[in-house]
Amino acid sequence: MNNQFSIGVFDSGFGGLTVFKSITEKLPQYDYIYLGDNARSPYGDHSFETVYQYTLECVEWLFEKGCPLVILACNTASAKALRNIQQLDLPKKYPNHRVLGVIRPTAEIIGNYTQTQQVGVMGTRGTVNSNSYPIEINHFFPEVKVHQQSCPMWVPIIENGEHENEGADYFVNKYLQELLQQSAEIDCILLACTHYPLLIPKIEQYLPKNIQLLAQGDIVANSLVDYLKRHPEMEGQLAKNSKRAFYTSGDVTTFDAHASVFLGQELNSSKM
Ligand code: DGL
């Protein structure tokens, strides 16, 4: 088999780098291409049609770059574009390519983290309004009640580098309280946006001690490990030279300056 291909990781911008970090720590041997659509992000408030169109363009670009497997490391894209890509585009145009999202792997395990069967989901407006989490979680854990909270200010706060500053406290506490007011029984909160892990130190300051906070990076990475075990026909195509390449549709200098905050290390990106 021709093992020369990379795993593609896509996000609307920087946030997917938190997932990329977990995936590459767990599976360092593979080659990866990361693409951030920074020129058109954030996706959170765009319509279904727009998110689908943007995501498909980026996925097709990663296919052309030699990625037979692409991870949508973006909740908004997973919520609004993944189903169409999997059900319409892949069978018609790319029967040998695969695109995986971040919602299903999370929905598959979240019920294991709650005793009260009441979980909170915090995400962008797009993710929350799509209802993807309640629908997916319900498939695997019908007894779990999902309380959702959109946090439209969190991505801009993070993208502007304000997440460690005092100004962030107001909106962290505001959205958390709004979620907790929905039910006193919530004992597990999922950060359903790939940017939000950067706010964990602040969120923990306001979070009652009995509530567990879940980020998606390790969940998605574990799910990919499992996927590659179950799909040797895909795994066998992947190069194992530990190469990493980063692309952005936006400004390369800005991307490099911000990306290290999400990835925890310096990187040099190229223009898409
Ligand atoms: N990465 C997106 C997500 O996980 C958040 C940023 C955006 O709205 O584009 O939902």
Boltz pocket constraint, residues with backbone or C-beta under 6 A from the ligand:
constraints:
  - pocket:
      binder: B
      contacts: [[A, 11], [A, 12], [A, 13], [A, 15], [A, 16], [A, 41], [A, 42], [A, 43], [A, 44], [A, 45], [A, 73], [A, 74], [A, 75], [A, 76], [A, 77], [A, 124], [A, 127], [A, 155], [A, 192], [A, 193], [A, 194], [A, 195]]
      max_distance: 6.0
